[in-house]
Amino acid sequence: FYNTPTTTLIIRKFIEGTENEPLSGVAFRVVDGAGAAVGPDDGLYYTNKSGEIVLTGMEPGTVVIAREVKTVEGYVLDGEPKSVLIQEGEAQVLRFYNKMAGTLVVKKLDKLTGEPLAGVEFELTYAEGGFVDDANGHLSSKGLYKTDAKGEIRLSGITGTIVVKETKCLPGYTMDPATSTQTVTVNPADTQTITVYNTPGTTLAIQKY
């Protein structure tokens, strides 16, 4: 009787543009060729301080697929899955890279007083098409966001040319045509801030004596 020794699969995560600087805290889902989870917790693993996930006891001849499902703030999610055929007698390695990403801040202000306006709705899309999703690309928001109590929308982990369009202002205000739609390019490790104004409406009182 013969037993085939199991082997090891190593998933490595690096920061793109560096000399293989590791990135920890990135989540991967690992499944076999049939789509069944590999290991506990539905096949969910996180890279360690060395940017690695080490899976032991892998059976030779098994196809394993790893896909990044969540990255850390300031980096772009690499959702393209990679597969490998587990070979006998040697550790298999899958390498993934994350691009550094920037931050976009949208500020909404009263044009006359400069006070921040909360609850104003914006639609954010990429210039080449597609919505800008929140939480580093994991939670679809259909590109719609509202300003917070500081009158801001702050998105981290995005890169590219983005079109910011005000879709709904507050009662008593009107959109400022000069700033209601703006295009901005966010580069890696960069913070871009744009300001959008609303003009408060005026009131006419007619008194009859």
C-alpha positions as CSV (number, residue, x, y, z in Angstrom):
1,F,0.0,0.0,0.0
2,Y,1.2,3.5,-0.7
3,N,0.1,6.9,0.6
4,T,0.7,10.1,-1.4
5,P,2.1,12.8,0.8
6,T,0.0,16.0,1.0
7,T,1.6,19.3,0.2
8,T,1.2,23.1,0.9
9,L,-0.4,26.0,-0.9
10,I,0.9,29.5,-0.1
11,I,-1.1,32.6,-1.1
12,R,1.1,35.7,-1.1
13,K,-0.2,39.3,-1.2
14,F,2.1,42.2,-2.2
15,I,1.8,45.9,-2.8
16,E,2.1,46.7,-6.5
17,G,5.0,48.9,-7.4
18,T,7.2,47.9,-4.5
19,E,9.9,45.3,-4.1
20,N,7.4,42.7,-3.0
21,E,6.3,44.5,0.2
22,P,3.7,42.3,1.9
23,L,0.2,43.4,2.7
24,S,-1.6,41.9,5.7
25,G,-5.3,41.7,6.6
26,V,-6.5,41.0,3.0
27,A,-9.3,38.4,2.8
28,F,-9.4,35.5,0.4
29,R,-12.0,32.8,-0.3
30,V,-10.5,29.5,-1.3
31,V,-12.5,26.8,-3.0
32,D,-11.8,23.6,-5.0
33,G,-12.6,23.0,-8.7
34,A,-16.2,22.1,-7.8
35,G,-16.7,25.3,-5.9
36,A,-16.6,23.7,-2.4
37,A,-15.0,25.6,0.4
38,V,-11.4,24.6,1.3
39,G,-11.1,24.5,5.1
40,P,-13.3,26.0,7.8
41,D,-15.2,29.3,7.8
42,D,-16.5,28.8,4.3
43,G,-12.9,28.9,3.0
44,L,-12.3,32.4,4.2
45,Y,-8.7,33.3,5.1
46,Y,-6.7,36.5,5.9
47,T,-3.1,37.3,5.0
48,N,-0.7,37.4,8.0
49,K,2.0,40.0,8.8
50,S,4.1,38.4,6.1
51,G,1.3,38.9,3.6
52,E,0.8,35.1,3.4
53,I,-1.9,32.5,3.8
54,V,-0.4,29.0,4.3
55,L,-2.7,26.0,3.7
56,T,-1.3,22.6,4.6
57,G,-2.6,19.1,3.9
58,M,-3.5,19.9,0.2
59,E,-4.1,16.7,-1.8
60,P,-2.1,16.4,-5.0
61,G,-4.3,16.5,-8.2
62,T,-6.8,18.9,-6.6
63,V,-7.5,22.2,-8.4
64,V,-7.7,25.1,-6.0
65,I,-9.1,28.5,-6.8
66,A,-8.3,31.6,-4.6
67,R,-10.1,34.9,-5.0
68,E,-9.5,38.2,-3.1
69,V,-12.8,39.3,-1.5
70,K,-11.8,42.2,0.8
71,T,-8.8,44.4,0.9
72,V,-7.6,47.0,3.4
73,E,-8.2,50.7,3.2
74,G,-6.1,52.6,0.8
75,Y,-5.8,49.8,-1.7
76,V,-7.7,48.6,-4.8
77,L,-9.4,45.2,-4.6
78,D,-8.0,42.6,-7.0
79,G,-11.0,40.4,-7.5
80,E,-9.6,38.3,-10.4
81,P,-9.5,34.7,-9.2
82,K,-6.4,32.5,-9.7
83,S,-6.3,28.7,-9.8
84,V,-3.5,26.2,-9.4
85,L,-3.2,22.4,-9.7
86,I,-1.7,21.0,-6.5
87,Q,1.4,19.0,-7.4
88,E,3.0,16.2,-5.4
89,G,6.2,16.9,-3.6
90,E,6.3,20.7,-3.9
91,A,4.6,23.7,-2.4
92,Q,2.4,25.7,-4.8
93,V,2.4,29.5,-4.7
94,L,-0.2,32.0,-5.8
95,R,0.8,35.7,-6.0
96,F,-1.6,38.6,-5.8
97,Y,-0.9,42.3,-6.0
98,N,-2.9,45.4,-4.8
99,K,-2.5,48.8,-6.2
100,M,-2.3,51.7,-3.8
101,A,-5.3,53.9,-4.1
102,G,-6.3,57.4,-3.2
103,T,-9.0,59.2,-1.4
104,L,-11.8,61.4,-2.7
105,V,-13.5,64.0,-0.5
106,V,-16.7,65.8,-1.7
107,K,-17.7,68.8,0.3
108,K,-21.1,70.4,0.2
109,L,-21.4,74.0,1.4
110,D,-24.0,76.8,1.6
111,K,-22.8,79.3,-1.0
112,L,-23.6,82.3,1.1
113,T,-22.6,81.2,4.6
114,G,-20.0,78.5,3.9
115,E,-21.8,76.2,6.3
116,P,-21.7,72.4,5.6
117,L,-24.9,70.8,4.3
118,A,-25.7,67.3,5.4
119,G,-28.0,64.8,3.5
120,V,-27.3,66.1,0.0
121,E,-27.3,63.2,-2.5
122,F,-24.6,62.6,-5.1
123,E,-24.0,60.1,-7.8
124,L,-20.4,59.0,-8.4
125,T,-19.4,57.2,-11.6
126,Y,-16.1,56.4,-13.3
127,A,-15.5,58.4,-16.5
128,E,-15.1,55.1,-18.5
129,G,-18.4,53.8,-17.1
130,G,-19.6,52.0,-13.9
131,F,-20.6,53.1,-10.5
132,V,-18.1,54.0,-7.7
133,D,-18.8,51.4,-5.0
134,D,-18.2,51.9,-1.3
135,A,-16.2,49.9,1.2
136,N,-13.3,49.4,-1.2
137,G,-15.6,47.9,-3.8
138,H,-17.4,45.3,-1.7
139,L,-20.8,46.9,-1.1
140,S,-22.7,48.1,-4.1
141,S,-24.2,51.5,-3.5
142,K,-25.2,52.0,-7.2
143,G,-23.0,55.1,-7.0
144,L,-25.3,57.0,-4.7
145,Y,-24.0,58.7,-1.5
146,K,-25.2,61.4,0.9
147,T,-23.1,64.0,2.7
148,D,-22.6,63.4,6.4
149,A,-23.0,65.7,9.4
150,K,-19.8,67.5,8.2
151,G,-21.2,68.0,4.8
152,E,-18.7,65.5,3.4
153,I,-18.6,62.3,1.4
154,R,-15.2,60.6,1.9
155,L,-14.2,57.5,-0.1
156,S,-10.9,55.7,0.4
157,G,-9.4,53.0,-1.8
158,I,-10.3,54.4,-5.2
159,T,-8.3,55.3,-8.2
160,G,-9.2,56.8,-11.6
161,T,-11.2,59.6,-13.2
162,I,-14.5,60.1,-11.4
163,V,-17.5,62.1,-12.3
164,V,-19.3,63.7,-9.3
165,K,-22.9,64.7,-10.0
166,E,-25.3,66.3,-7.5
167,T,-28.7,64.5,-7.9
168,K,-30.8,65.9,-5.1
169,C,-30.4,69.1,-3.0
170,L,-32.1,70.0,0.3
171,P,-35.5,71.8,0.4
172,G,-35.0,75.5,0.2
173,Y,-31.8,75.3,-1.8
174,T,-31.0,75.2,-5.5
175,M,-28.1,73.6,-7.3
176,D,-25.1,75.7,-8.4
177,P,-24.6,74.9,-12.1
178,A,-20.9,75.8,-12.0
179,T,-20.1,73.1,-9.4
180,S,-23.0,70.6,-9.4
181,T,-21.2,68.3,-11.8
182,Q,-17.4,67.9,-11.6
183,T,-14.7,65.5,-12.9
184,V,-11.7,64.7,-10.8
185,T,-8.8,62.3,-11.2
186,V,-7.7,60.4,-8.1
187,N,-4.2,58.9,-8.2
188,P,-2.6,56.3,-6.0
189,A,-1.7,57.5,-2.5
190,D,-3.4,60.8,-3.3
191,T,-6.3,62.8,-1.8
192,Q,-8.5,64.9,-4.0
193,T,-11.1,67.3,-2.6
194,I,-13.8,69.0,-4.5
195,T,-16.4,71.5,-3.2
196,V,-20.0,71.8,-4.4
197,Y,-22.2,74.7,-3.4
198,N,-26.0,75.1,-3.0
199,T,-27.6,78.5,-3.0
200,P,-30.3,79.1,-0.4
201,G,-33.6,80.3,-1.7
202,T,-35.0,83.7,-0.9
203,T,-38.4,84.5,0.5
204,L,-40.8,87.2,-0.7
205,A,-43.4,88.3,1.9
206,I,-46.4,90.3,0.7
207,Q,-48.3,92.2,3.5
208,K,-51.7,93.6,2.8
209,Y,-53.1,96.3,5.1
